Amino acid sequence: MRHADSPLRPGAINRYRHPLSHAIVVTQRLESPASIYRGTSVTLDCGCKRTDRYISFQGIDCDANARQIMACIDRHLALPERCNAFWEYFGKKRSGGSGPKPDELFLIHSNINQVRELFETWDDQEALHLLALLEEECC
């Protein structure tokens, strides 16, 4: 038998600090046993605006973030010494040369380790920051 204040009973409210964004998250158990928790984000103590993809993609422009990463990749690959067989394949895939043209977010997500390696190899800290943000919020 569960205690009357158990967080598992319908209508119970639970608060916790999200491990990635450090936002305080409030969840409430819905009435239906097959339901999931619905959450709302609460402003951090510092008053900083934080986004949290686990609660809502509201306020996150993943397509624009992906375009910024692609612009960084293009900037690097414009220099011939930074291009290799993988990046040639990546370019063909990006243009739809080997099937349907994927969206940029999917293409970055599918090759995130190679993208990170490109930025790390050429010590592009700005691009690494943008990639970390994209990975946390959108992938």
C-alpha positions in Angstrom: 0.0 0.0 0.0 1.4 3.4 -1.0 1.6 6.4 1.3 -1.0 9.1 0.5 1.7 11.6 -0.4 3.5 9.2 -2.7 4.9 10.9 -5.9 3.5 8.0 -7.9 -0.1 8.7 -7.2 -2.2 10.6 -9.8 -2.0 14.3 -9.3 1.2 14.2 -7.2 3.7 17.0 -7.7 7.5 16.3 -7.8 10.3 18.9 -8.0 13.9 18.2 -9.0 16.9 19.9 -10.4 17.6 19.0 -14.1 21.1 17.5 -14.4 22.0 19.3 -17.6 20.3 22.7 -17.4 20.2 22.9 -13.6 16.7 24.3 -13.9 14.2 23.4 -11.3 11.6 21.1 -13.0 8.1 20.5 -11.7 6.3 17.4 -12.8 2.8 16.3 -12.1 1.5 12.8 -12.6 -1.5 12.8 -14.9 -4.7 11.0 -14.0 -4.4 8.2 -16.6 -2.1 5.3 -15.6 -0.7 5.2 -19.2 0.2 8.8 -19.1 3.6 10.4 -18.9 4.9 13.2 -16.7 4.3 16.7 -18.0 6.9 19.2 -16.9 7.3 22.9 -16.8 10.5 24.9 -16.5 11.0 27.3 -13.7 13.5 30.2 -13.9 16.9 29.5 -12.4 18.0 31.2 -9.2 20.4 33.4 -11.3 17.5 34.5 -13.5 19.3 33.2 -16.7 17.2 32.1 -19.6 17.8 28.4 -20.1 16.3 26.1 -22.7 15.6 22.5 -22.0 14.7 20.1 -24.8 13.4 17.6 -22.4 10.6 19.9 -21.4 9.9 21.8 -24.6 11.8 22.8 -27.8 10.1 26.2 -27.3 12.7 29.0 -27.8 15.2 26.7 -29.5 15.7 27.2 -33.2 17.5 23.9 -34.1 17.4 24.6 -37.8 19.2 28.0 -37.4 21.7 26.3 -35.0 22.4 23.6 -37.6 22.8 26.2 -40.3 25.5 27.9 -38.2 27.3 24.7 -37.8 27.2 24.0 -41.5 28.6 27.5 -42.1 31.5 26.6 -39.8 32.1 23.3 -41.7 31.9 25.2 -45.0 34.5 27.7 -43.7 36.9 24.9 -42.9 36.4 22.9 -46.0 36.9 26.0 -48.2 40.6 25.3 -47.5 41.8 22.4 -49.6 44.2 21.0 -47.0 41.2 20.4 -44.6 39.2 18.3 -47.1 39.5 14.5 -47.3 37.5 11.6 -48.6 35.1 11.7 -45.7 34.3 15.4 -46.2 33.8 14.8 -50.0 31.3 12.0 -49.1 29.7 14.4 -46.5 29.3 17.1 -49.3 27.6 14.6 -51.6 25.3 13.4 -48.9 24.5 17.0 -48.0 23.5 17.8 -51.5 21.4 14.7 -51.9 23.9 13.0 -54.3 23.5 9.6 -52.8 19.8 9.6 -52.1 17.2 12.0 -50.6 18.7 15.3 -49.3 18.8 15.1 -45.5 18.1 18.1 -43.4 21.1 19.7 -41.9 20.3 18.8 -38.3 20.0 15.1 -39.1 23.3 15.2 -41.1 25.2 16.9 -38.3 23.7 14.5 -35.7 24.6 11.5 -37.8 28.2 12.6 -38.1 28.7 14.6 -34.9 32.0 12.9 -33.9 33.6 13.7 -37.3 32.3 17.3 -37.1 33.7 17.6 -33.6 37.0 16.2 -34.7 37.2 18.7 -37.6 36.7 21.6 -35.2 39.1 20.2 -32.6 41.8 19.5 -35.2 41.8 23.1 -36.3 41.2 24.5 -32.7 37.9 26.3 -33.7 36.6 27.1 -30.2 33.6 29.1 -31.4 32.5 26.2 -33.6 33.0 23.7 -30.8 30.9 25.9 -28.5 28.1 26.0 -31.1 28.3 22.3 -31.6 28.0 21.6 -27.9 25.0 23.9 -27.7 23.4 22.1 -30.7 24.1 18.7 -29.3 22.6 19.6 -25.9 19.5 21.4 -27.1 18.7 19.7 -30.4 20.2 16.2 -30.9 
